[in-house]
Every structure is written in structure tokens, then in C-alpha cells.
Amino acid sequence: MSERRSGHPAVDAVVAHATRWNAMDRSAWLELFADDVTFEDPVGKTPKVGRAAAEGSWDNSFTPGRRWTLHPQRIIPGGTHEAAVEMLNKGDLHGEQVELRGIEIYRVDDTGHIVSVRAFFEQPTDFELNPFFVPD
């Protein structure tokens, strides 16, 4: 997936998010987020806010022996600043290949920076997620 521009700022942010994440370009990925971004990942966990939330999302996904890639299956724009995404997360957890499917809602500001991420997914029962991504 390339970072082609769609003309819809939230769609463009989602495409850039997946592209930069999968390229393992942490600094370019972090540039996508507003300083006061809110992560509800997953919804049901106390929201994580700010730069530390974005850094924590990255750092807790790429721990030794664990790597996740993002594969948007469908991106549906809403209004001028939001998009809903059917997301397939593929994980390599110490050599075990796993998948996690969910619905993610992204909101961007007028500059195209992501200000809110809400991730809805069922907690897996056949593998453990990093506690950073487990509801309270």
C-alpha cells in the first residue's frame, strides 16, 4: 500500500498510518499524530493521551519476538474528518502467525494530523496481547 492521496484527510491519514507502520518507520509514523491525540485501543481500556500514547502504541507492539503489520481491508470516509476502517492486524508472535480483526475509527484535525483512534476488537483467546492493549 502506498501513501497515495485520496483527497479525504482521514483516509489519507489511515493509508499513511499503515504504510509507515509496515515500513517500521517509527519517526515518520509518529509525525502523523497531533500532540494531544487520544488512543482508545481497545475501546474499553482507559484512553491513552498525547505523544506518550502514540509512542507507547508503537513500543508495545514491537517488543522482542513480536511484530504486527496493518492491512486496512476497507476504509469508509465520514464527514470531512473521520474514517471507519475494517482492519486486519497480522502478528508474528515468536514465530506464531496470528490475526486480529477489528473496526477502527480515526478522526483528524484541519491539518490532517490524527487526533483520535478508537479500536474495536474482541480480545483473542488463542494468544496473549501485550497488556497495553488489554481492557482494564
N, C-alpha and C positions, 0 to 999 in steps of 0.2 A: 504494500500500500504506500503510495507516495503522498506527499503533502499538497496535492492539487487543491486549488481553491474552488469552493463551490459558490461562494458569494454569500453564504449564510454563516455568520461568525461562530455560532455554536457548533455547526457541522465541521467547519474548518478546524476548530479547536479540538474536537474529538479525533479527527483524522491525524492532526499533528501529535496529539497525545499518544495514540497507538504507534505511530511511525517512530517517534523519538524514543518511546519506551522500548520497543522491539529492537531498536538500534543500540540500546543500552547507553544512550547519551543523556546522562543524569543532568548535566548543567543546562542543556537545551530543553529538556523536559521541564525542569523547574521554572524556566522562563515563561512557561505557559500560564502560570498561576498568579493571581492577584495576591498581594501581601496579606490580605485578610480572608483568603479562601477558607471555606468550610467543607470538610470531608465528613460525610455520614457513610462510612464504609466499614461495615454494612449499616443500613438503616436499622436502628435498634441499639446501636452502640452510642455512647456519649459522643457527640460530634467533636471532631478534632479541628482546630482552627489555626490559621496562619501558616507562615513559612515552615514552622516545625511540623505541621501536619503533612505538608507535601513531602518534606524530607523524610519523615517517618514512614510514609506510604512506600516510598522508594526503598529506603534502607531495610524495612521489614519484609519486603518482597524478594530482595536479592541477598539473602543470608547464605552462608556456606552450604552448598548442596541443594539450593533451591533457586529456581529461576522461573519466572512467569512471562508469557507473551500474551499480547492482547489482540483479539481478532473481532472487530466490530462486524456483526452479521447484517445489521440493518441500522441505519441512522435516520431518525424521523425528526425533522425540524419542527419547532413550535414557536409561534410568535416570532419576535425578532432576535431573541437572546437565549433560547433554550433548545435542547435536543434530547430526545429519548433514544437510547441505544440498546439493542439486543447485543450483549457482549458475551463472547466466548473467551474465557481465560484458559490457556493451556499451561500446565505446570510440569516442570521436571523436578521432582522431589526426591533427591538422592537416587536418581535413575528410574524412578517410577513415574510414568506418564499419566497425568490426571487432567480432568477437565472440570471447569466450574462455569455454569451458565447463569446469566443474570440480566437484569434490566438496570441501566444506569441513566440517571438524569443529570445533564450538565447545564449550567447557566453561566453565561459570560457577561462581562461589563461592556461598556461602549468602546473600549479599546481592544476587545477580543480576548482579554485575559479571563481564565476560568475563575469564577467566584464561588461556585458551589458544585459539589459532586455528591450525588445520592446513589448508593449502590444497593440494589435489592437482589439478594440471592439466598437460597436455602443453604444452611450450614451442611457441609459434607459429612457423611458418616463413615466413608471408607478411607479417609485420610484426614490429618490434622492441619488446620491452618495456623499460621503464626498468631499468637494471642492478640496482636494488634488489629486483627480482622475478625475477631470473635465477639459477638454481642456481650454486653455487661450482664 
